[in-house]
Amino acid sequence: MSLLRGTPISFENGLLRGAVDTNYFQSDFIAFLNDLPEAVVERRFPVLKEREDRLYLIAEIERGGTKESLFVKVDDFTRKIRFKKWIRNWFVRSRARKSWEAAHYFLEQGFPTPFPIAFLEKRRYGFLLQSYLLVRFIASAEPLQKRYLSLDPGKNPSDIQGSTKRGG
């Protein structure tokens, strides 16, 4: 069952592909997405958190005359190459795509979740190099696992480790 929603997009002669919510499918936002990989490399956006292969950013866009903040999650498998991850990513969807699909599923089920705006995957010869997930920024949002643990402080985090994952 495919949960892909939105309008398919492609840049860089097909190396960068994904989908964008139809409400955001406008020329200025498409130009923003096309420029996103370069903007990330140049650090044009504030970094919330950085890990070995992941960045969390806040990007501000203007849409319909108003500013809107977006949460951007970037998975970058070119920063530190791990052969195992490259091989695995040949066969499975990117984290960005899985998060995009999960967000749509949660919204359909009535769970409050940041609205998915777009996802992009950059592949070369089928190998995932980078993926980008863009959702509406919610200042008070927190990871599902952290929220769940705050509701039941006696829980062991390993008890729910896989509970937020859907399919491979």
N, C-alpha and C positions, 0 to 999 in steps of 0.2 A: 504494500500500500504506500504510494508516494504522497507525501505531504507537501510537495513543492507548491508554493503559491507565489503569486507575483508575476512580474514580467521578466523573462530571461534577458540577460545582458551579456555582452562579450566585448573585451578590449584587447589590445596588443595582439592583433591577429589571432584571437582565440585562446591565447595563453592565460588570460584572466577572464573567468566566467562566473556567473552567479545569477542572482535574481534580485529584483527590487520591487517593493510594494508598489502597486499601481498608483496609489496616491502620491508617490514620490517620483514617479516616472516623468520627470520634467528635465528639460535640457540643462538647466543650471545644476541640478542634483546629479545628473549623469556625468557632467563635467567634473563635479566634485569627486565622484567615485573613480573616474578615470585617473584623477590626480592623486588619489588616496595613497597608493604605494609609495610614491615619491615624497608626499607630505610626511608619511610615517618615518621614512629614512632620514629626512631633514629635521625631524622632531618639531614640526610646526604646531603640534597639539600638546597640551599638558599631559604628562604621564602620571597616572594614578598609582600604578604598580608595574614592576618589571621583573620578569623571571627569565631564566635561561632561554626559553623558546617562546615566551609569550609577553605581550604588552597589553596594558589596559589604559585606554586614552579617553579623553573627553574632547570631542570636536564640536565646534559651534558652526551652524549653518544659518543662512537666512532663507526663509521659505514663506512666500506670500506676504512679504513685508515685515515678518516677525522673526526674531532669532529663536533658534531651537537648539538645545544641547543634545548631542548623541553620545552614547557610550559605545566605544569601539574596542573590540577584542581582536587582537592580532596574534595568530600563531605563525611563527617564522621558523621553518626547518632549515634555513640556510645559515643561521647564526652559529649553530653548533650541529654539525652533521652527525646524525645517528642512523646508521644503515638500517637498523631494525625498524625505526619509525618510517623511513622512506619506503621500505618494503610493505609494511602494514598499510600505509596510506595509499598504496597502489590499489589495494583491495577494498578498503572501507571509505565511507564518506568522511569528509573533514569535520572537525569539531564545530566549525562555523555552520556548516550545513545541518548537522545534527541538532545544534542549538536552535537554528532557524525553524526546523521542523517541530522540535519540542515546544517552542514558544507558541507556534500556531495551534498545536494540540492542546496545550494548557489553556489558551484563550478560548478554544472551542468548548472545553470542559468547564469554563467559568472561573478558572483560577486566575487571580491577579498576577500578571507577569509583564515585564517591559515589552512594549510593542516592537515586533521585529520589522525593521525597515529594509535591510538588504544584507546579503552575504556574497562574498566573492571568494573564489579559489584560483590560485595561480599554480598551474601545473606545467611541467615540461616532461615530455615523453611519458606522460601518465603519472609521474611522481609529483606529489604535492610539495610545493615550495613554501607557499604562504596561504593563509586563509584569513578572511576578515568578516567579522559579524558586527553589524550596526543595529542598535536598538535605541529607543527613546531613553534618555537619561532620566533616572528617578533618583534624586539625592538620598532618599531614605531607603533605597533598595539594599538588600543584603543577600548573599548566597542562600539557596534553599536549605542546604545542610545546616548552615549556621542558624537560620531561623528555626528550623525544626528542633535543633538542640536547645535553643533558648526556651522553647515551649515545654521541653522535658529535660531539664538539666541532668537528670540521672542517666540519660542514655549514653552509651558508648559510641563514639563517632564511627567505629568500624561496623556497628550494627546497621547503619544506613548508607554505607559507602556506595554500594551499587544501586541504591533505590532511586537515584535521580537519573540513571542512565536508561536509554531506550534503544533497543536493537543495535546492531553493529553496522 
